[in-house]
Amino acid sequence: MREFIVEADGGSRGNPGPAGYGSVVLDAATGETLVETYEYLGVTTNNVAEYRGLLAGLRAAHDLDPSARVHVRMDSKLVVEQMSGRWKIKHPDMKPLALEAGRVFPPGQVTYEWIPREQNKRADRLANEAMDSEGSASSIRKPSAGVEPGTGAPADARAAKAVADVRAAKAVAAPGWAPADMGAPATFVLLRHGETPLTPQKRFSGSGGTDPALSDIGREQAERAGEALARRGTIQHILASPLTRTRQTAAAVAERLGIEVTVEDGLIETDFGAWEGLTFGEVRERYPDDLTKWLADPEAEPTGGGESFAATATRIAATRDKLVAAYAGRTVLLVTHVTPIKTFVRLALGAPPESLFRMELSAASLSAVAYYADGNASVRLLNDTSHLRP
């Protein structure tokens, strides 16, 4: 029985935004590339584009040999786990695509494997070419010699030239500066945890205090955030601070999205030292000199040796760099706290430390920052609480 390997990927620049997929079918025995296909999808989400890439790859393999065994390799944990039957498929846009993909070959003929992004470069390249083409599609079947019939030219070269021609035409026709081809950004959707009993009292609640759980209101807020994110259908991974309130909020969202939660220690809230559990007024009354220094100097620590804003910024920057590298081109939900979220935004804007005191960040609010391959960042959203309204 013949065996194929299907490598597939999809992406969206904006999520939702201009999207495309790429798929490659390989001969499992020889490693020969048999088919490459890509398509521009218009405006949709990363997850939908990934499923469309899977579907195209399976169909291409079926056209070659419907009796073959197929091993799918993708860097989308979501698609691999859902198609393997280990994760539930809840989003309405992905359910029909998954069902359709499952019907291309009889049950048992297709297996799935998650691979790191760097091992899926061929499909990723085709997906980016699809997004660059904005309207064209290509499906190239390659004969064993790797030469396009009747041309004497390698099929890869002809495909690359066609894409280059489209890209050049777009650059000439587009007014102003043409965007750099940097691929899809890593997008961090930043969700502050829901309310705890300390939140409405405006008490310092960091990593050095009592680690309170969500209140009844906080649990409802987390549910609403999960509903809103499920409707958007853009989240591919969920990471959470190790504190109870963030893990509870993340769990509520994960239940709606069918995605597992990974704990990330770098997302923990600042340690407010001896100020934990106190209101701002109580701190001013008990530790006036320390509070004055803290408000004026990002290097100043809270009373009792807590974490300075400068130390928090160093920690968040290191966490950001690690996650951007790990989730390039993906949309990741980071469930965290006031200071880390404000710090992500401040660093993205290149704003001074005092800007932390000039941002409002409500419980269970959503913010978003996109990070590009050239190191630039774009703040997409700040303190969105529309999902909490009746």
N, C-alpha and C positions, 0 to 999 in steps of 0.2 A: 504493500500500500504506500502511495506517495505521501510525503510529509512536507508541509509548508510552515514557515514562520511568518507571522504577520506582525509588523511593528507599526504602531499608529500613535498619532498625537493630534491635539487640537489646541487652539489658543484664541484669546480675545483681547484686543487692545482697548481696555476700558472696563470690560467685564460687568455688564454687557457693553459691547462695542464691536467694531469691525472684526470679524472672526473668520477663521479658516481651519481646515484640517489637512493632514498629510498622512499617507499610508504607503507601506512598502511590503511587498510579498517576496519572500526569499525561498529558495529551495533548501530545505533543511539538511539534505545530504551534502550538497556542494557549496552552499552559501551564496549561490548565484542570485542576483537580483532579477526577478521575473517581471514585476509590475511596480511602477511608482504612480501614485495618483494623488492629486490635491484638488481642493475646491474652495473658492471664496464663498462664505455663507451669509454675507450681509451682517447685520447687527444681531448678535446673540451672546450667550455666555460661554465661558471656558468649558464647563461641564458638557453642555450640548455639543460644542465643537469636538470634544474628545470622543463622545459617543458616535458622532457622525463619522469621525475618522475610523473608529473601530468597525462600524457598519460597512464603510467603503472598502476597507481592507478584507473583511470577510467575504464580501460579494466578489471582489477581484479574485480571491483564492478559489471561490466556488466556481467562477467562470473557467478557471484553469482545470480544475478536477473536483467535481462535487463529492467524490468518494474519498478524498484525501483527509488525513489527520492534520489539524491546524493547532499550532502553539502560538498564542498571542502574547506579545511582550509590550507593555506600556509603562510609562512612568507616572500614570494616574492611579494612585492608590484607591481612589474612590471607584473608578470604573472596574478595576481588577477585582476588588473585594465584592462589589455588587454583582458583577457577572459570574463570580465564583459562588455566589449564593450565601456569602458570609455576612454581608451587610444588606439592610433593607433599602429598597428604592422607594422614596417617598415623593420626590419632586415630580409634579405632573408633566414637565417637559422632558424628563429623562425616562419615565416609565415606558412610553411607547417605543422609544428608540432602543431601550434594552430588550424589550420583547421582540422587536424586529430583528435585532442582532442575534438573539437566541434561536430564531427560526431559520437562519441562513443554512446552517448545517444541522444534521440530526444530533440529539443529545449524546454526549460522550465523545464526539469527534473533535471538540475544541477544548483546549486547556488554557489557563491564564497565568501569567507571571508578572509581578511588579519588578521593574528595573530602575536603577537610578537615572536621572535625567541625562547624564553624560553618556549613557549607553543607548540613548534613543535619538541620537543626533540626526539620523537620516530623516525620520518622520518629522522631527522638530523643524528641520530645514525646509521641508516641503510645506509644512503648515505656515511658516513665515512667508514663503513664496506665495502661498495662496492669499494671505492677508495683504501682501504687497500688490498682488495683481488686481484686487478689488473688482471682481466681475468675471474673470476668466477662470476656466477649469482645465485641467490637463490629466489625461490618463495615458501612460506610456507603457506598452507591453514590450518587453525586451527579448529579442531572440537570443539564443545561446552565445552568439558571437559578439553581442553587445552593439550591433550595428543596425541602425534604422533601415528597413528594407527600401531599396531603390535610391538611397542617398549616398551610401558609402561613408556616412558620418556617424560617430558614436551617438547613441540616443541621449546620453547624459549631456553632451555638448549642445545638441539641438534643443533640448528642453531648457538648458540654462540660457541659451541665446534668446529663446522665445520670452522667457521671464524678463531678461535684461531689456528686451525691446519694449515690453509693456511698461517696465519701470522708467525707462528713459522718456517714453511718451508722456507718462504722468508728470515727470519732473518738468518737462518743457511746458506742459499745459497749466500746471499749478502756479497761481500767483504767489509772490513772496517767497519766503524761505521754505524749502521742502524739508519735511521731518527726516531726521536721521533714522536709518534702519537699525534699530537697536533691539528689536524683538519685543515681546510682551514684558511689561514690568512685573516685578514682585509687588503685589498689592496687599498691604496690611489693613484689614478692617479692625478697628480698635473698639472693643466693647468694654465700657466700664461695668463692673458688677452691679447687681441690684442693691437696693437698700438693705442695711442692717439696722438694728436698734440704735446704733450710734449715728447713722447718717442724718436723720432729720434734726438731731441735736447739734449737728456740726462739730462733732468732737474729733480730735486727731485719732486716726485709726490706721496705723501702719503695720509693719511686719514685726514690731517688738511688743505688741500689746496682747489682748486676750483672744485674738483671732475669732471674731464673732461670726455667726452664721447669718444667712439671709433672714429677714423678717417675712411675715406673710405678704406684705407689699412687695418686698424684694423678689420673692418667688414668682409673684404674678408678673412683675416687670421682666424677669428672665424668660418666662413663657412667651410674653409678647415679643420680646426681641427675637426669640427662636422662630415665631410665626412670621415675622417680617423678613428674616434672613432666608427662611424656606421659600417665601414667595419670590425673592430675588434670584435664588438658585445659583449664586456665584461662588459660594464658599467651598473650597476643596480640602482644607485642613483646619483643625481647631487646636490651638495651644492655649494653655491657661497658667496663670500664676499658681503657686502651690498653696496659697491660703484658702481657707474654707469657702469664703464668700465667692471667690472667683471660680473655684472648682464646681460649686453648686450652680452658678450661673452658666458655666460652660456645659455642664451636664444637661441642663434644661434645653439648651440650644442643640446640643448633639443628638438628643432624643428626637427632635424634629427633623434634623438633617440626615440622620443615619450615618454620622461620622464619629469616629473615636476621638477622644481627647488626649492630647499629650501635655504633660506638665512641663513647663519651662521655668526654671528657677530664676532666670534673668528678668522675668516680668513681675517679680514681687514688688510690693509697695515699699517706699522709703521707711526706714526705722526712725520713729520720732522720739526715741529715748524716753526721758522722764515726762514728756508731754502726752504720751499715749493715754487716751481716754479723757483728756481735758478739752474744754472749749478754748477758743482763742482768747476770750476774756480771762479765763482762769490762768492761762499761761502768762498773759500780760501782768496779771496781779502777782503771780508767784515768781516769775523769772523775767522781769522786765528788761534787764540788760542783755540776757541771752537772746531774747526775742528780737530786740532791736538789731543786734548783730546779724541774726539769721535773716532778717528782712533785707538787710543791706549788702550782705556778702554771701555769694553762693558757696564759698568754702567753709562757712560757719556751720557747726553741727548743733543740733538741738541739745538741750541740757541733758547731761548724763551720757554723752557719747553716742548719740544717734548718727544717722547718715546725712551728710550734707547734700545739697542739691548738686554740687559739682561731682561728688562721688556717684550719685544716682545717674547723672548724665553720662559719666564714663561707663557705668554698667550697662545702661540702655544702649549706648552707641555700640558697645561690643556685642550685645544681644542682637541688635539690628543687623550688624554686618554678618553675623553668623547665620541669621534667618534669611537674609536676602540671598546669600550664597546657596542656602539649602533649598529655597523655594522660588528660585528665579522663574518668572513667567507664571507664577501661581497666585491664587487669591487665598489668603490665610486669615482666619479670625483669631485675633489675640485678645483673650479675655483677661483684663488686668485692672489697674487702679488709676486714680486721679494723676498722681505725679508721673508715673511712667508714660501715660497717654499724652499728657502735656509736654513731656520731654521729647517724645517722638515727634510731635508737631513742631516744637521749638527748634529742634535740630534740623528738621526738614526745611524750615523757613530761614534758617540761619539767624534766628532772633536772639536777642540778649537774654541772660538768665532771668532778669526781672519780668520778662513777658509771661512767666509762669503765673504771676499774680494777676494777669490781665485776661485770663481765659476762664470762661465758665464751662464746667463739665458736670453735667447732671448724672445721677444714678441711672444705669442702664442705657446711657446715651451711646451713639455710634459716631465714630470718626473714621477717616480713611486717609492713608498716605501710600502713593505709588513710588517705587524705586526703580530707576532705569540702569541699564548696563554701564552708562558713562558716569555713574555716581550721582546724577541729579535726582531730585525728589520732587513730587508734586502733591500738595495737600488737596485732597478731593472732597473732604467732608469734615465738619467739626460740630460736635455736640448735637447731633440729630436725635430728637426725641419724638418725632412724629408717630412712631409706632406705639407710643405709650398713651396717646390720646384716645378717648372713648370713641 
